[in-house]
């Protein structure tokens, strides 16, 4: 672990998010979704993810939402996120990509789950900004 990846004094080790935790947030919504979004938003901010990096993918999701849910288009977001994460410096883009990939898998072909996916993404963006993300 290089110096830039080590937690700063007073910071805890980055949390690993698993598929079951994300699936629960997508399927249940409510408190599970908000709690996950808060954890992810703060963590990706601490890992150096910028608001612009989040908004690049978020913009694609909002376009999908406006056009209507298409499961194929949603699944094709995974390689775009992987590419963006590979280009970004810091761990934050990779963490966000992992969490959103789990969320995409949890959505499947269910439009109501897609609505919760959008809610999760919006909440992550909000908590990232609230944590001081630039």
C-alpha positions as CSV (number, residue, x, y, z in Angstrom):
1,X,0.0,0.0,0.0
2,X,1.6,3.3,-1.0
3,X,1.4,6.4,1.1
4,X,-1.5,7.9,-0.8
5,X,-3.6,4.8,-0.2
6,X,-3.0,4.7,3.5
7,X,-5.8,6.1,5.7
8,X,-5.0,9.5,7.2
9,X,-4.9,9.8,10.9
10,X,-8.4,9.6,12.3
11,X,-9.7,7.8,9.2
12,X,-10.6,4.2,9.3
13,X,-9.7,1.6,6.7
14,X,-11.9,1.8,3.6
15,X,-15.0,-0.4,3.9
16,X,-15.5,-3.2,1.4
17,X,-19.1,-3.3,0.0
18,X,-20.5,-6.6,-1.0
19,X,-23.1,-7.6,-3.5
20,X,-25.6,-8.7,-0.8
21,X,-25.4,-5.3,0.9
22,X,-26.0,-3.5,-2.4
23,X,-28.8,-5.9,-3.5
24,X,-30.6,-5.3,-0.2
25,X,-30.4,-1.5,-0.7
26,X,-31.9,-1.9,-4.2
27,X,-34.6,-4.4,-3.3
28,X,-35.7,-2.8,0.0
29,X,-34.9,0.9,-0.6
30,X,-35.5,3.2,2.4
31,X,-33.0,3.0,5.3
32,X,-30.9,0.3,3.7
33,X,-30.4,2.5,0.6
34,X,-29.7,5.7,2.4
35,X,-27.2,4.0,4.8
36,X,-25.3,2.5,1.9
37,X,-25.3,5.7,0.0
38,X,-23.9,7.6,2.9
39,X,-21.1,5.1,3.5
40,X,-20.2,5.0,-0.2
41,X,-20.4,8.8,-0.7
42,X,-18.1,9.5,2.2
43,X,-15.7,6.7,1.2
44,X,-15.3,7.7,-2.4
45,X,-14.8,11.3,-1.4
46,X,-12.0,10.2,1.0
47,X,-10.5,8.1,-1.9
48,X,-10.2,11.2,-4.1
49,X,-13.2,10.8,-6.4
50,X,-14.3,14.2,-7.8
51,X,-17.9,15.3,-8.5
52,X,-17.1,15.6,-12.2
53,X,-16.0,12.0,-12.3
54,X,-19.3,10.9,-10.7
55,X,-21.4,13.2,-12.9
56,X,-20.0,11.7,-16.1
57,X,-21.6,8.4,-15.3
58,X,-24.6,10.0,-13.5
59,X,-25.5,12.0,-16.7
60,X,-25.7,8.7,-18.6
61,X,-28.0,7.3,-16.0
62,X,-30.3,10.3,-16.0
63,X,-30.6,10.1,-19.8
64,X,-31.6,6.4,-19.4
65,X,-34.2,7.4,-16.9
66,X,-35.7,10.1,-19.2
67,X,-35.8,7.7,-22.2
68,X,-37.4,4.9,-20.2
69,X,-35.8,1.8,-18.6
70,X,-33.9,-0.5,-21.0
71,X,-32.1,-3.4,-19.3
72,X,-29.6,-3.7,-22.1
73,X,-28.6,-0.1,-21.9
74,X,-28.2,-0.4,-18.1
75,X,-25.9,-3.4,-18.3
76,X,-23.8,-1.6,-20.9
77,X,-23.1,1.0,-18.3
78,X,-20.8,-1.6,-16.6
79,X,-18.0,-1.4,-19.2
80,X,-18.2,2.4,-19.4
81,X,-17.7,2.6,-15.6
82,X,-14.8,0.1,-15.7
83,X,-13.2,2.2,-18.4
84,X,-13.7,5.4,-16.4
85,X,-12.4,3.7,-13.2
86,X,-9.2,2.5,-15.1
87,X,-8.5,6.1,-16.3
88,X,-9.1,7.8,-12.9
89,X,-6.4,8.3,-10.4
90,X,-7.2,7.1,-6.8
91,X,-9.3,4.3,-5.6
92,X,-12.7,6.2,-5.5
93,X,-13.7,5.6,-9.1
94,X,-13.0,1.8,-8.7
95,X,-15.1,1.7,-5.4
96,X,-18.0,3.5,-7.1
97,X,-17.8,1.3,-10.1
98,X,-17.9,-1.9,-8.0
99,X,-20.9,-0.7,-5.9
100,X,-22.8,0.4,-9.0
101,X,-22.0,-2.8,-10.8
102,X,-23.5,-4.8,-7.9
103,X,-26.5,-2.4,-8.1
104,X,-26.9,-3.0,-11.8
105,X,-26.9,-6.8,-11.2
106,X,-29.6,-6.3,-8.5
107,X,-31.8,-4.3,-10.8
108,X,-32.0,-7.0,-13.4
109,X,-34.9,-6.3,-15.7
110,X,-37.2,-4.7,-13.0
111,X,-38.1,-1.1,-13.7
112,X,-39.0,-0.4,-10.1
113,X,-35.5,-1.6,-9.1
114,X,-34.1,0.7,-11.7
115,X,-35.8,3.6,-10.0
116,X,-34.1,2.6,-6.7
117,X,-30.8,2.4,-8.6
118,X,-31.3,6.0,-9.7
119,X,-32.2,6.9,-6.1
120,X,-29.0,5.2,-4.8
121,X,-26.8,7.0,-7.3
122,X,-28.4,10.4,-6.5
123,X,-27.9,9.8,-2.8
124,X,-24.3,8.8,-3.2
125,X,-23.7,12.0,-5.2
126,X,-25.4,14.0,-2.4
127,X,-23.4,12.4,0.4
128,X,-20.2,12.8,-1.6
129,X,-20.9,16.5,-1.9
130,X,-21.9,16.8,1.8
131,X,-18.6,15.2,2.8
132,X,-16.8,17.9,1.1
133,X,-16.3,16.3,-2.4
134,X,-15.1,18.7,-5.0
